[in-house]
Every structure is written in structure tokens, then in C-alpha cells.
């Protein structure tokens, strides 16, 4: 099983006056556009997924909706375990329900997504320093059962790398 951890694209900065509920804070138009430019690069690495799960927060959800526009990517399902401050073991336990899938993409936030990557690779939320840029993707592979600490880092792609890959195929 391959698990793609996708950090949401660039969003507006925190602003309690505009978004008293931070879960409603959206992507910036520029952030969404830059993310769209990276998609041809992402498709080279991840041409399809069996399940697309996203934090219900607006910025992650919109990122997942953009991913769902790709051929071979399904519509997203809201997954509260990907909210920013929830512990990674909670997301990993729920992810086990998708073990039969060949590929699963999770769209989330910092710090939760970074901690989940570390947890899947080392068994500890702080066992490895993983940084996923906004709009970046990490691929973690499991050759057997999905168990914390048994994942293998296959690749980590920054948005800049994905855009360069997209430019190379034009």
C-alpha cells in the first residue's frame, strides 16, 4: 500500500476577524493556482489513487477537491482524524480500514501531517523530522500490514519539484 500525504495548498494567514473559526480559512487564489500548476508533476508520481481522504477544514478540503479533478483520483471523503492538532495514532488507526486499497491519499495540515509521516516511518510522532511544504506530497509505502514504524519513505516532493516535473513534460 502506498500512502500519499498531501499538505494543503497555500492558504490565507490566520485572521480572527475574517475567520473567527479557523477551520473556515480558505486557500488563496494564488495558492490554488500554484497547486494546479504542480498537478501534472504529481500525476507522474501518483497517476491514480483508490481513496482520497481529507481534513474537513476548508483549505484542506479545497485542496482535495482540486485533486479529485484529476483522472484516476476519486471524490474526497471528509476525515476528521486529519484535523491539524489530532494525534497521529488516531489517523493511523482509521487508515487501517483502507489497508486493502493499493493507494490512499490523505490531505491535511501542519503539524498533524508531519507527525503522521514520522509516526508511520518510525512509530513515534517526533521520531523523524519530516517537513512537507504547502502543496507538497510525501509517499510512504507499506509492504505488509499497515503498522506504525514499518512504513518506508518512497519520496518527498516539494511544490517546486512538482512544477519542474510538470514543465519538463510540456
Legacy VTK file of the C-alpha trace (Angstrom):
# vtk DataFile Version 3.0
C-alpha trace
ASCII
DATASET POLYDATA
POINTS 170 float
0.000 0.000 0.000
1.188 3.497 -0.843
0.018 6.377 1.331
0.350 9.870 -0.136
0.402 12.615 2.480
-0.569 15.906 0.827
-0.258 19.168 2.720
-2.933 21.668 1.729
-2.003 24.410 -0.734
-1.181 27.943 0.457
-3.995 29.490 2.455
-4.730 32.938 3.818
-2.953 33.768 7.073
-4.777 33.401 10.361
-7.135 36.324 10.852
-9.638 36.011 13.718
-11.618 38.968 12.366
-12.127 37.445 8.899
-12.267 33.813 10.029
-13.170 33.564 13.734
-13.439 29.827 13.090
-10.010 28.900 11.685
-11.441 25.789 10.046
-13.149 28.113 7.533
-9.916 29.812 6.415
-9.604 29.259 2.630
-6.814 28.851 0.120
-5.526 31.999 -1.511
-6.299 32.245 -5.243
-2.537 32.234 -5.866
-2.100 29.162 -3.669
-4.747 27.235 -5.557
-3.301 28.309 -8.910
0.244 27.284 -7.935
-1.089 23.926 -6.696
-2.879 23.367 -10.009
0.412 24.025 -11.854
2.071 21.241 -9.835
-0.551 18.603 -10.636
0.968 17.325 -13.895
4.135 16.598 -11.918
2.188 14.837 -9.189
0.378 12.671 -11.738
3.758 11.384 -12.934
4.440 10.098 -9.416
0.879 9.171 -8.422
-1.261 8.588 -11.514
-4.238 7.308 -9.523
-5.458 6.656 -6.001
-8.099 4.317 -4.633
-9.222 6.607 -1.807
-8.876 10.348 -1.164
-9.403 11.377 2.457
-9.255 14.968 3.651
-9.433 17.078 6.746
-12.810 18.822 6.704
-11.106 22.209 7.211
-11.810 24.443 4.195
-8.208 24.819 2.988
-7.537 21.067 3.026
-10.961 20.218 1.625
-10.488 22.615 -1.326
-7.059 21.077 -1.995
-8.700 17.635 -2.050
-11.407 18.883 -4.413
-8.713 20.060 -6.832
-7.008 16.653 -6.601
-10.339 14.950 -7.334
-10.419 16.733 -10.696
-7.507 14.532 -11.799
-8.338 11.498 -13.897
-7.891 8.414 -11.728
-8.489 10.268 -8.452
-11.833 9.770 -6.642
-14.029 12.322 -4.907
-12.735 13.184 -1.427
-14.213 11.914 1.820
-14.081 14.110 4.924
-11.914 12.574 7.623
-11.858 14.358 10.985
-8.732 12.422 12.071
-6.739 14.715 9.743
-7.594 17.921 11.602
-4.377 19.821 12.459
-3.944 19.104 16.170
-5.101 15.495 16.454
-2.509 12.844 17.392
-1.105 10.715 14.550
-2.032 7.398 16.149
-5.697 8.311 15.694
-5.237 8.846 11.942
-3.140 5.677 11.636
-5.830 3.564 13.341
-8.504 4.830 10.976
-6.188 4.395 7.990
-6.066 0.672 8.774
-9.622 0.436 7.388
-8.126 1.178 3.958
-5.378 -1.480 4.058
-6.951 -3.366 1.144
-6.563 -0.300 -1.067
-3.441 -0.068 -3.175
-3.124 3.704 -2.804
-4.635 6.220 -0.397
-4.112 9.988 -0.397
-4.560 11.984 2.806
-4.879 15.776 2.670
-4.100 17.589 5.886
-2.182 20.222 7.811
0.922 21.017 9.773
1.722 19.742 12.375
-0.578 16.716 12.172
0.523 15.529 8.730
4.219 15.870 9.604
3.690 13.921 12.806
1.709 11.252 10.926
4.566 10.824 8.425
7.039 10.411 11.284
4.709 8.002 13.112
4.233 5.822 10.034
8.001 5.718 9.437
9.362 5.431 12.989
6.453 4.592 15.286
6.821 7.957 17.072
5.243 11.315 16.249
8.613 13.018 16.762
10.819 10.132 15.609
11.869 11.857 12.388
11.914 15.434 11.241
9.691 15.490 8.160
8.774 18.810 6.570
6.040 18.897 3.952
5.765 22.240 2.181
2.314 23.649 1.449
1.134 21.776 -1.634
3.892 19.175 -1.195
3.494 15.399 -1.043
5.191 12.513 0.758
4.795 8.871 -0.277
5.069 6.218 2.435
4.928 2.555 1.350
3.854 -0.453 3.377
4.863 -3.865 2.047
2.769 -5.717 4.607
0.241 -4.732 7.220
-0.043 -1.043 7.985
1.736 -0.738 11.300
3.356 2.388 12.792
7.093 2.335 12.290
7.013 -0.069 9.327
6.469 2.448 6.539
9.205 3.156 4.012
9.801 6.668 2.704
9.491 6.335 -1.082
9.713 10.013 -1.995
9.059 13.544 -0.822
8.177 16.164 -3.436
8.043 19.896 -2.838
5.688 22.033 -4.928
8.723 23.445 -6.739
9.838 19.928 -7.695
6.352 19.020 -8.898
6.122 22.187 -11.004
9.560 21.458 -12.521
8.395 17.949 -13.418
5.254 19.447 -14.971
7.358 21.880 -17.038
9.612 19.059 -18.216
6.702 17.202 -19.836
5.354 20.226 -21.710
LINES 1 171
170 0 1 2 3 4 5 6 7 8 9 10 11 12 13 14 15 16 17 18 19 20 21 22 23 24 25 26 27 28 29 30 31 32 33 34 35 36 37 38 39 40 41 42 43 44 45 46 47 48 49 50 51 52 53 54 55 56 57 58 59 60 61 62 63 64 65 66 67 68 69 70 71 72 73 74 75 76 77 78 79 80 81 82 83 84 85 86 87 88 89 90 91 92 93 94 95 96 97 98 99 100 101 102 103 104 105 106 107 108 109 110 111 112 113 114 115 116 117 118 119 120 121 122 123 124 125 126 127 128 129 130 131 132 133 134 135 136 137 138 139 140 141 142 143 144 145 146 147 148 149 150 151 152 153 154 155 156 157 158 159 160 161 162 163 164 165 166 167 168 169
